[in-house]
């Protein structure tokens, strides 16, 4: 009995395996032979990825006095020639006290200004609500960009708008109590802390930053037009002196020097001078740039590309050696696998003056599309190509397509299969 049961189970298992195998062969023959992918819209940027070195017109500010510095201007702030960038104090506690006093004074002035605005009734509640919404979004963007200094500033602006709403809606009548408390703290700090013993000024106008990295004089800003790839490779970092108080970037125009391949240099040389530039570690958004210089020595395998920019913020001031993406164009179209592209003939019919039809045939580049069980060949117009896929124009200009027909959105494009031809019926 046990042997008979075992034989039945074995026969049943073998039969099931045979059925599964036959089903697999049938499915493979009808489907896996012609796998498809839907043609979907995609947007890509033709870009070159490299490492860039940033060159600016930088002027180091030296501090010849002894003492502790308390900066009078913030990172990225514009300063005038001869302007004060810091005060000197005899002790760190005096410097901290004076910095805190300046912040208290700013809060007092802000609250007084809010009260004056409320009395005149010059701003409506809808405007204030919109300001709060915008500032919340800006503040969150700062957090996402890890820009702490800007986030702090925008947080203060947001708090200011919230206080303005409290006044406008009558939740509070004034800030007299808060102003009195802040003034008391300010008077206490002012009377207990020492006065400044000197000031640090700048001889140059421009954008100020405390940050110095030792590359400020590594390459002469005025000689960028003569720069070579050998110069870029020869740049050395210098030590930062202990008496350095910061620097001023005097010219809003700055440059990014990159090493690229010969092919990439050739692509850039044939491109329009305007490109987009992304410094991925300094900013989450790309900025406009201009191709300033391409230098390729015949003895060098690679080439030098210098980009010219005039966009400035705090992050850019501190950036130096950064991963860069040079964008040469953005393309939107149907994304299709390169494996799906074939050469085949398409036909068009024209009519002469006597309304007689004439059939013309031409071999073009295209893809096979599955409509139900029928295969149709469609010509394509490629906007951009990569090693794995192409982006095809959805509406090519007149004259680009031989018969005016091309692949459409969500078409089932056959990516693999043998013996494909226009009009073939898959059973």
Residue, then its C-alpha position, 0 to 999 in steps of 0.5 A: x500500500x505504501x509503495x502504491x501511494x508513493x508511485x501515485x505521488x511520484x507520477x502526480x509530481x512528474x505530471x505537474x512538472x511536465x505541465x508547468x514546463x510545457x506552459x513555460x515553453x508556450x508563454x516563452x514562445x509567445x511573450x518572452x520572444x518579444x518583450x516590450x517597454x512602454x515609451x514614456x516621457x522623460x527629461x534629461x540633461x546632457x552633462x559633463x561631470x568633473x572636479x572643479x577648482x574655483x578661482x576668485x578675486x580674493x583679498x586677504x584681510x590681516x589683523x595686526x592687533x592683539x585681542x579678540x575679534x567680534x565681526x561687524x558684518x555677516x558671511x556673504x555681506x557686501x562691504x565698502x572700501x574702508x568699511x569695518x568688518x570687525x571690532x577688537x576686544x581685550x577679552x572673549x567675554x567682552x566680545x561675546x557681550x557686545x555681540x549679544x548687545x548688538x543682537x538685542x538692539x536689533x530685536x528692539x528696533x524690529x519690535x518698534x518698527x512693527x508697532x509703528x507699522x501696526x499703527x499706520x495699518x499699511x499692511x493687510x492680514x492677507x499680505x501678512x499671511x502670504x508673507x508667513x507662508x513664503x518665509x516658512x517655505x524659504x526657511x525649510x529650503x535653507x534647512x534642506x540646503x544645510x545653510x545654517x546662517x541663512x536659516x537663522x536669518x530667515x527664522x528671524x524674519x519669520x518670527x517678525x512676520x508672526x509678531x506682525x500678525x499678532x498685532x494685526x489680529x489684535x491678539x496683542x496690543x503692543x510690545x512695550x513690555x518685551x521692549x522694556x525687558x530687552x532694553x534692560x538686558x541691553x543696558x546691563x550688558x553695555x555697562x558691564x562689558x568693556x569697550x572695543x580697543x580697535x577695529x579691522x577694516x578692508x581696503x577693498x569693496x566686495x563680499x566678505x567671508x571669515x573663511x580662508x582655506x590657503x588657496x587665496x593666492x594659489x593662482x593669479x585671478x588676473x591670469x585666468x585667460x592664460x591658464x593651462x591644464x599644467x597650471x591647474x595640476x600645479x596649484x598648491x595649498x598655502x598655510x593660513x596665517x594666524x593673524x588672518x581676519x578673513x577676506x573680501x571677494x572683490x569681483x562678482x565674476x569668478x571662474x571654475x577650472x576643470x579637467x575634461x577628456x578630449x571628447x568632452x572638450x570637443x563637445x563643449x567647443x561645438x556647443x553654445x557658450x551658455x551652459x548650466x553649472x551645478x556645484x553639488x556640494x555647495x548648492x542644490x540648484x544649478x546656475x548659469x555659466x559661460x564657457x570662457x576658455x578651452x585649452x587642449x595641448x596636443x601632448x595632453x590626453x585631457x583638456x582644460x575647460x574654464x567656466x565664467x560665472x557671476x552668481x554669488x552667495x555665501x556657499x559659493x564664497x566658501x566653495x573651492x574644490x567641488x564636484x561639478x556638473x556642466x549641463x549643455x542642454x535639457x531634452x524632453x521626449x520619449x525614453x526608448x532603450x537603445x536595444x530597440x532601435x533597428x533600420x527598416x523601410x517605411x513607405x509614403x504615398x504621394x499624389x501627382x497633378x493627376x491625382x495618381x498615387x506614387x509609393x516611395x520607400x526609404x530605409x530609416x532608423x526606428x523601432x518596432x511597436x506592438x499594436x495588439x498582435x501586429x508589429x508596426x515599424x515606426x521611424x524615430x527622431x533622436x534628440x539625445x542619446x546615452x549608452x543605454x537609451x535615447x530620447x526621441x522627439x514626440x513632434x519632429x519638425x516638418x521634413x524630419x520624418x520620411x512619412x510623418x509617422x513616429x512612435x507615440x506616448x505609451x506605445x509598446x516598443x519591442x526591445x528584443x526579438x528575431x525576425x521582426x518586420x513591419x506587418x508581422x502578426x504574432x500568434 
